[in-house]
Amino acid sequence: MRRLKIADLKLSKPFFSIIFPVYNREAYLKEALDSILDQSFQDFELIVIDDGSEDRSMEILDQYSTLFPNFSLITQNHLGVSEARNAGLKRARGKYICFVDSDDLIPSAYLQDFYSLILQTQANILKNTSMIKFRSQTPPTILQTQIKNIKEFIPQTHNIKLGGTIWSYCIKRDFLLNLPLFFLPNRIMEDEAFIFMLLPLCEKIIIFEGSPYLYRQHSQSIVANAKVAFDRIENFKNIIEWYREKNLIHHFPIPFYILYDVSINNPHYKEYLQKSQSTLQSLDLKEFLHQDKLALALAHLDIKDFIKEHQKSRGKLKYYLRRLFGLL
């Protein structure tokens, strides 16, 4: 059962809504919240969605709720990060929506950079390509950075694959909810499907390098503990359905790579490709297969022959040399 607690709403309509899903992140939660509190641009609401945490996360959230001038807390049973973000989207009141994960950090100028470019461009979608990965307990020190490499990106058939995780994007709330588009539930790499469904519908995207998002890599992360992502194949099906529903199928390239994006040394390597082949053959995409040579091969070759082509494309010789010398 979902419970909503609003500690203190002082801003009638904040400029940003930060959607912040939490699940068992007591070890990193205070640092993440401190980095948000430290923003130089303060016109934002923080929407926290606790996804059924079983550690001290809720205790920490209760402590911090009084420190934010515009704090919303939603609790739900453990439904996954997609449903947590969707709950946040439905609650959001800001003009623009940003996403921060509860084990990551953002520098003090992170929101200010987005705000400055929104004022300049009025873009519906902005993407900050700056990101620093770190594994240590101590986050890297970020010096003051200047916004640079600002580019206006107009989605076209040859360049739509921007990719990236959802926390690198800032999206105008009305644009997003008018589509409407939400995260696919109970999926791994839900960002990937969401972004591929979102970007073709935007006339202009601003890409820039600004204050870097600090992405923490650790053994408890969802990515680190994920099995081979067979549900990416389900994501592919949903992308095709979306493209057909929105009349995009003839205007933007299909991300066929999802169907063969599996490591050669994955224990489920052949099984993934077999399922992908079956899916591809069932989706009536023959007229689009010329977009991707490996997709064409996957659709028509025996799976053994396709595996040879796939391994060749992935540098099979290099792979086996690395395995021989114990580098894998």
C-alpha positions in Angstrom: 0.0 0.0 0.0 1.3 3.4 -1.0 1.7 6.2 1.6 2.4 9.8 0.8 4.0 12.2 3.2 4.6 15.8 2.3 6.8 17.5 4.9 6.7 21.0 3.8 5.5 22.5 0.5 6.7 26.1 0.2 7.0 26.3 -3.5 3.7 26.3 -5.5 5.4 25.1 -8.6 9.1 24.5 -8.4 11.3 24.7 -11.5 12.7 21.2 -11.2 11.4 18.0 -9.8 14.1 15.6 -8.8 12.9 12.0 -8.9 14.9 9.9 -6.4 14.1 6.2 -6.0 15.5 4.4 -2.9 15.8 0.7 -2.1 18.1 -0.4 0.7 20.7 2.4 0.3 21.5 3.3 3.9 25.3 3.1 3.2 25.2 5.8 0.6 21.9 7.7 1.2 23.2 10.6 3.3 25.9 11.5 0.9 23.4 11.5 -2.0 20.9 13.7 -0.1 23.7 16.0 1.0 24.8 16.6 -2.6 21.2 17.5 -3.5 20.9 19.8 -0.5 24.1 21.6 -1.6 22.7 22.7 -4.9 23.4 26.3 -5.8 20.0 26.4 -7.6 17.4 25.8 -4.9 14.1 26.1 -6.8 13.4 22.4 -6.8 11.3 19.7 -5.2 12.7 16.4 -4.2 10.4 13.4 -4.7 11.7 10.4 -2.8 10.2 7.0 -3.6 11.1 4.4 -1.1 10.6 1.0 -2.8 10.1 -1.1 0.2 13.5 -0.7 1.9 14.3 -3.2 4.6 17.3 -1.4 6.0 17.7 2.0 7.7 16.9 4.0 4.6 13.5 5.2 5.8 15.0 6.3 9.1 17.5 8.4 7.2 14.8 9.8 4.9 12.7 10.9 7.9 15.7 12.7 9.3 16.4 14.6 6.0 12.7 15.4 5.2 12.8 18.4 7.5 16.0 19.8 5.8 14.4 20.2 2.4 12.0 23.1 1.8 10.0 21.0 -0.8 10.2 17.3 0.1 7.7 14.6 -0.8 8.0 11.0 0.4 6.2 8.2 -1.3 6.5 4.6 0.1 5.5 1.5 -1.8 6.0 -2.2 -1.6 9.1 -3.4 -3.5 7.9 -3.0 -7.1 11.2 -2.1 -8.7 12.9 1.1 -9.9 10.6 1.6 -12.9 7.5 1.7 -10.8 9.3 3.9 -8.3 10.2 6.4 -11.0 6.6 6.2 -12.4 5.2 7.1 -9.0 7.5 10.1 -8.9 6.5 11.2 -12.4 2.9 11.2 -11.4 3.6 13.3 -8.3 6.0 15.8 -10.0 4.9 19.4 -10.2 8.1 21.0 -11.6 8.5 22.5 -15.0 11.4 20.1 -15.7 12.2 16.7 -14.4 15.6 15.3 -13.4 16.6 11.9 -12.1 19.1 11.1 -9.4 19.9 7.6 -8.1 20.2 7.2 -4.3 23.8 5.9 -4.4 25.1 8.6 -6.7 26.1 12.3 -6.2 25.6 15.5 -8.1 27.9 18.6 -7.8 26.6 21.8 -6.5 26.2 23.4 -9.9 24.4 20.5 -11.5 20.9 22.0 -11.5 22.2 25.4 -12.3 23.8 24.2 -15.5 20.5 22.7 -16.7 18.7 25.9 -15.7 21.0 28.2 -17.6 20.7 26.2 -20.8 16.9 25.9 -20.5 16.7 29.7 -20.3 18.9 30.0 -23.4 17.3 27.3 -25.5 13.8 26.5 -24.2 14.5 22.9 -25.2 12.2 20.1 -24.2 15.1 17.7 -23.5 18.6 18.4 -22.4 21.4 15.9 -21.9 24.5 16.4 -19.8 27.2 14.1 -21.2 29.6 14.6 -18.3 29.9 11.7 -15.9 32.6 10.4 -13.6 32.6 6.8 -12.3 34.1 6.0 -9.0 34.4 2.9 -6.8 36.0 4.3 -3.6 34.1 5.2 -0.5 35.4 8.8 -0.9 33.8 10.6 -3.9 36.1 12.6 -6.2 36.5 16.3 -5.6 34.8 18.3 -8.3 36.2 21.7 -9.1 34.1 24.5 -10.6 33.4 23.6 -14.2 32.3 25.6 -17.2 29.5 24.5 -19.5 31.0 23.6 -22.9 30.4 21.8 -26.1 26.8 22.9 -26.3 25.1 21.3 -29.4 21.6 21.4 -30.8 20.7 17.9 -31.7 17.7 17.4 -34.1 16.8 13.7 -34.1 17.0 12.2 -37.6 17.2 8.7 -38.9 21.0 8.5 -39.0 21.7 9.9 -35.5 18.9 9.0 -33.1 21.0 6.6 -30.9 22.0 9.0 -28.1 21.6 6.4 -25.4 22.8 6.9 -21.9 21.1 6.4 -18.6 18.1 8.5 -17.6 19.9 10.5 -15.0 21.9 12.3 -17.7 18.7 13.8 -19.0 16.5 16.7 -18.0 13.0 16.6 -19.5 10.2 19.2 -19.7 7.4 17.8 -17.6 4.4 18.8 -19.8 6.2 17.4 -22.9 6.8 14.0 -21.2 3.3 13.6 -19.6 1.5 14.7 -22.7 2.9 11.7 -24.7 2.3 10.0 -22.2 5.4 7.9 -21.5 6.3 5.9 -18.4 9.0 3.4 -17.5 8.4 -0.2 -18.4 7.8 -2.1 -15.1 9.9 -5.0 -13.8 12.7 -4.6 -16.3 16.5 -4.4 -16.3 17.9 -1.5 -18.3 14.5 0.2 -18.3 16.4 3.5 -19.1 17.3 2.2 -22.6 13.7 1.5 -23.7 12.5 4.8 -22.2 15.1 6.8 -24.0 14.5 5.1 -27.4 10.8 5.7 -27.0 11.2 9.3 -25.9 13.9 10.9 -28.2 12.2 10.4 -31.7 9.3 12.5 -30.5 11.4 15.5 -29.6 12.1 18.1 -32.2 15.2 19.5 -30.5 17.6 18.2 -27.9 20.4 20.2 -26.3 23.6 18.2 -25.5 26.3 19.7 -23.4 29.2 19.0 -21.0 28.5 20.5 -17.6 29.1 19.6 -13.9 29.6 15.8 -14.0 27.2 13.3 -12.5 29.1 11.1 -10.1 28.2 7.5 -10.7 29.1 5.2 -7.9 30.0 1.6 -8.8 29.7 -1.0 -6.1 28.8 -4.6 -5.5 25.2 -3.9 -4.3 24.1 -2.0 -7.4 21.3 -3.3 -9.6 23.6 -3.5 -12.6 26.3 -5.4 -10.7 23.7 -8.0 -9.5 21.7 -8.3 -12.7 21.6 -11.6 -14.5 21.7 -11.6 -18.3 19.0 -9.2 -19.2 16.6 -11.3 -21.2 14.0 -8.7 -20.5 15.9 -6.4 -22.9 14.3 -8.6 -25.6 10.9 -7.7 -24.1 12.0 -4.0 -24.1 12.7 -4.4 -27.9 9.2 -5.6 -28.4 7.7 -2.6 -26.6 9.9 -0.2 -28.6 8.5 -1.7 -31.8 5.0 -1.4 -30.5 5.6 2.2 -29.5 7.1 3.1 -32.9 4.1 1.7 -34.7 1.6 3.3 -32.4 3.3 6.7 -32.8 3.9 6.3 -36.6 7.7 6.3 -36.1 8.5 2.9 -37.6 9.3 4.3 -41.0 11.1 7.5 -39.8 13.7 6.3 -37.3 16.1 3.3 -37.3 15.2 0.4 -35.1 17.6 -0.4 -32.3 18.2 -4.0 -33.6 21.5 -4.1 -31.6 19.5 -4.9 -28.5 18.9 -8.3 -29.9 22.5 -9.3 -30.2 24.1 -7.1 -27.5 25.3 -10.0 -25.3 28.8 -10.9 -24.3 30.5 -13.9 -26.0 31.6 -15.2 -22.6 28.1 -14.9 -21.0 26.9 -18.3 -19.8 23.5 -17.6 -21.4 25.1 -16.4 -24.7 23.5 -18.9 -27.1 20.1 -18.9 -25.2 19.9 -15.1 -25.5 20.6 -15.1 -29.2 18.1 -18.0 -29.8 15.4 -16.0 -28.0 16.3 -12.9 -29.9 16.1 -14.8 -33.2 12.6 -16.1 -32.4 11.5 -12.6 -31.4 12.8 -11.0 -34.5 11.2 -13.6 -36.8 7.8 -13.0 -35.1 7.7 -9.2 -35.4 7.3 -8.7 -39.2 10.3 -6.4 -39.6 11.6 -7.7 -43.0 11.4 -4.3 -44.7 13.7 -2.8 -42.0 16.4 -5.4 -41.8 18.6 -3.6 -44.3 19.3 -1.1 -41.5 21.5 -3.6 -39.6 23.7 -6.4 -41.1 23.7 -8.5 -38.0 20.0 -8.2 -37.6 19.6 -9.4 -41.2 21.9 -12.4 -40.5 20.0 -13.1 -37.2 16.7 -13.3 -39.1 17.9 -15.6 -41.8 20.8 -17.8 -40.7 20.9 -20.9 -38.7 21.8 -20.0 -35.1 25.1 -21.7 -35.4 26.1 -19.7 -38.4 24.8 -16.5 -36.9 27.0 -17.1 -33.8 30.0 -17.3 -36.1 29.1 -14.0 -37.6 28.4 -12.5 -34.2 31.7 -13.6 -32.7 33.6 -12.3 -35.7 32.0 -8.9 -35.2 32.9 -9.0 -31.5 36.6 -9.8 -32.2 36.5 -13.6 -31.5 40.2 -14.0 -32.0 41.0 -11.2 -29.5 38.5 -12.7 -27.1 40.0 -16.2 -27.2 43.6 -14.8 -26.8 42.5 -12.9 -23.7 40.9 -16.0 -22.3 44.0 -18.1 -23.1 46.2 -15.6 -21.2 43.8 -15.4 -18.2 42.8 -11.8 -18.8 39.0 -12.4 -18.6 
